[in-house]
Amino acid sequence: MRLKTSSSNTNEITNVKRPPLGLALGGGVARGWAHIGALKALIEADVKPDIIAGTSIGALVGGVYLAGKLDVLENWALALNRRRMMSYMDIRWGGSGLMRGDRLARVLNHYLGDTRIEDLPTKYAAVTCDLRTGYEVWLQKGALVSAVRASYALPGAFDPVKIDGRYMIDGALVNPVPVSACRALGAHMVIAVSLNGDAFGPIGSSHELDVDDTLPDKVDPFQLASQSLNKLRPDRLLLKSMMGAAPKGKSPKIGSVMMSTLNIVMDRISRSRLAGDPPDVFVAPRIGHIGMMEFTKAEELIERGYRAMQHEIPLIKSVIEVLSEIPSGNSA
């Protein structure tokens, strides 16, 4: 609340509130660790969003932040190495996705448990897509873990997630940077964090993934069940055949094609949707040189996300101040 004194009436009091602030966190697979840094910069500047909408890994980071576990996620991301990444890839033969996703789900359930979206301290929406109709869906109630899994269910990589009788897939296919969701939920000002501002650096999949046929490190509390090397080897060979480095001059492998396709889709859809509904502040960390499957680059991604958001903090505070000058009764 701010008190104003009118020149015509020294007793006049005008109530002024900060405009509802929305934060749109975009999709981008491993590049999403940059969202952690962006949120840390906002926390440091004491800028608290009233609404968070996230797509894919943006839904994951945003949901974890609202659940009060951002530091836990940061520490987990920083501890990732290639072997540990492999330990979470539960490759299987057949099915509707290359990976079941159960091992990653165990990580989420361990930290988020039965957290429900309705219990989060601010409005939240995980953007996903109905596989049958292609409609964009904003998940705003129910189990947080299920909503996050639905939002990052990349076709071909993970199974679709069934919610309320509908199969949901990655929201990046319909709304990579969900500014529109923030506005629909009541935001008068929106900060958007895009992971594709300089999208066409290395696509980041197969040529960077070093597949090791040895047993992965066992890290509590998510130890894998004891398995023999012979039992693991077919999974490793399958992953290597799909996502390993292609010989020079040869066609890219399926993993690289999938990530390249997702990169193109997100870039083109983002350009179109942001042109029609631009955010008030657009934050685009320079991370195009980091591959979309380079989950082990968390330290650099977090730092780049932090610096990109920190650079925009003066603008964010300026826009908040300007919009706060508008009496609430006259706001749009």
N, C-alpha and C positions, 0 to 999 in steps of 0.2 A: 504494500500500500504506500502511495506517495501523496503527501499533502501539498496542494497548490493554493496560492493566494491570488485571487483575482484583483486586478487594479480597481475594478468597480465595486467589489465587495470583498473586504478583507476576511470575512468569515466563511467564504465559499470553500467547500472541501470537495475535491474531485477524487474519487477512488480509481486508481489505476493498477491493473494487474499485469503481470508478465503474460504475454500471449502463450497459449498452449504450444509446447515445443515438441516436434516429432523428429525422430531419428530413423532414417531408412538405411538399413545395412544390406548391401548388395551381395549377390552370389559370386563365386569365383574359386571354388574348391580350396586348394591349399593356400591360395593367396588370402583367404579369409582370416588368417592369423593377424593380418594388418588391422582388422577390426578391434583386436585386443588393445593395440597401441592407441588407436583412435579414441576408444572409450577411456583409457587411462588419462589421455590429455584432457578430455571433458571433465573427468573426476577432479583432476588437478586444478582445473579452472573453475570448479564449482558450478558447472553447467549441467543441470539434471533434466534429461528429457522426460516429458509427460507421457509420451507415446513412443513405442518402438515397434517397427515392422521390419521383419527380416526375411530374406530369401536364401534358401539353401544354407550355406555355412554362416550367412548373416543371421538366419533364424537361430542357429546353434549358439553363436557368440552372444547375441542379444538376449536369448532366453537364459543362458548361464549367468550373464551379468545381472539380470533382474532377480535371479535366484540367489544372488550373493556369493557366487562361486567363481568370479572372474579370475582371481588369483590362482585358484586351483587349476583352472583350464590353462592359464599361462604356464604354470609350472609343468603341467603334463605335456603341453606342446613343446616346451623347451627341452624336455627330456627325450623327445622322439629321435630315434636314429633309424637307419634302414632296417635293421633286424627287428626292432620293436614295431615298425610299421608293418612288416611282413606278418608279425604275430597277430595282427588285427584283421588280416585279409583271409577270411574263412571262405576260400575258393571251393566251389562245388560244381559237380557235373550236372548239367541240365538245369531246369528251373527257369525263372524269368529274369534272373540277374546273375552276373558272374560271381557275386558274393552274397552270402545270406545276410550279412550285417549284424549277426548276433553278438559277435565279440565287441564291436563298437557299442552296441546297445547295452551290453553289460557295464561298460565304462560309464555311460550316461546314467543308467539306473543306479549305479553305485553312488554317484554324487548327487543326482537330482531326485532319486527315489520316486515317491508318488506325488511330487510337486504338480499342482494343477495350474493351468493358466489363470483361472479365476482368482487364485490366491496370490498372484504376483502383485507387487506394490504399484505398478502402473499398467496402463493399457498395453497389450502386446498382441501381435498377429504374426503367425508364421505363414508365409505365402507358399502355396503349393498348387498343383494342377490336377484336375480330374482326368484320369486316363481315358475314360470312355467318351466324355464330351469335349475335352480340351478347355473347359472353363477354368478360369482363375478362381482359387478358393483361399479365403483368409481364415485360418484356424484360430479362433479366439476363446475357445473353452476346451476342457478336457485335459488329458495327461500331457504335460509339457514334452516328455520324451517322445511320445508318439507323434506329436505335432512337428517336432524337430526332425525326426526320422523321415516323415512324409515330405518335408520341405527339401531335404537333400537326397531324396531317392532318385538318383540319376539313372535314367533308363539304360539298361544294358549292364550297369555296374551293380545296382542294388535292386532287390525286389520292390515292387510297388507296395505301399503301406495301406492297409484297409482301414478306413475310418468311416463310421456311420454307413457302412454298406457300400462305400465307394473306394476305388483304388486310386491312391494319390501318388504322383511322381514329382520330380524336382520343379520347384516354382520358378527357377531361372528360365524355363522354357516359355513362360508367359509374362513375367514381370521381374527382370533381373535386379532392378533397383526400385523398391516399392514406395516411391514418393506418394503415389495415388492412395495407397492404403493408409498412410499417415494422415493425409488430408481428410479422408473419409472418416477416420476415427476421431477427428476434431482438432487436428493440428493447424494452427494459424501460421506457423513458421516451421519449415522442414530443413533439416541438415541431411544431405545424402552422401553416403560413402560408397563410391564406386570402385570396384577392383579391376575395372577394364578401361581406365582412363588412357592407358598406353598399351592397349590389349595385345597388339601384335608383335610382342617380343617372342621368346621361345614359348611354344605352346605348353611344353612341360609335361611330358608323360614318359614315353618310352625311352627317348634318348638319354634321359637322366636317371632312370630307375635301374639300380644295380641289384639284380636278384641273386641272393645268396642261398645255396642249397643246404646250408647247415642249419641246425636247430636255432630258433630265435632265442634271444635272452628271455629269461623268465622274470617278470617284474610284478611284484605284489601291488595291488590286490587282484590282479587279472592274470594269474598264471594260466597258461594253457594246460589242458590235461596232458599227461605224459603220453608222448607219441614217439614211435620209432622213426629214425631217419628215413627208412624205406617207405613208411607211410606218408611222410611229408613230401617226399621227392616228387611224386606226380603233380601235386598242387604247384610246387615251385616251377616245375618244367612247363606246366600249362601257363602260368603267369609270365614266365620268361618268353614263351612262344608268342604270347599276345602283346606283351608290353615291353619286352626287352629291346635293346638297341638294334635298329635295322642296319644291315651292312651298307656301306657307302654306295650310293647310286641305286639302291633298291627301293621298292615301294615301302611307305611307312606301314607299321603294324597297326592292328585294330585299336590298341589302346591310344596310340597317337592320333588316329583318325577320330576317335570318339572325343578326345579332349579338344582337338582342333575344331570339330563341329560345334561343340558346346561354346567355345570361345567366339566363333563367328555368330552363332545365334544370339548370345548375350550382348555382343557388341551392337549388332543391328537392331535388336529389339530395344535396347537401352537408348540408343540414339533417337529412335522414333518416339518412345514414351516420354523421355525427358524433354524433348522438344515441345511436346504438347502439354506437359505438366512439369515445368522446371522447378527444382528446389530453390529455396532462398539462399542456401549456402551449399556449394558443390565441392566435395573433398575427394580427390583422386590421387592416392599415393602412387609414386612412380615405382611400380613393381612388375611392369611388363616383361622385364628380363628374367623374372623368376617363374619357373614352370608351374603349371596348375596342379601338378602332382608332387611338387617339392615340399612336402609337409615337414621335412627336416630343416627348412630354412626359417623356422619360427623366429629366431632372434632378429634376423634382418627384417623380416616382414613386420614384426611388432614395432621395431624402431622406426621404420618408414611410415607406418600408420600413425604412430605417435607424432612424428615431425610434421606430417601432412596436416593433421588436425590442429596441432599447436600453431601452425602458421595461420590457420583460419580463425583462431580464437578471437582476435581483435574485431574481425568482421562479424562474427557471431554475436559478440556482445554489443556491437554497434546496432545490428539489426534488431536485437532484443530491445535495446533502449528506444529505438525509433518506434517500434510497434507498441511498446509499453506506454507511449505518449498518447495513444488513441484510447479514449474512454471506452470501457467495455460495452456500454450501451450503443456505441456507434460502430463497433467492429463488425466486419463482414461475417 
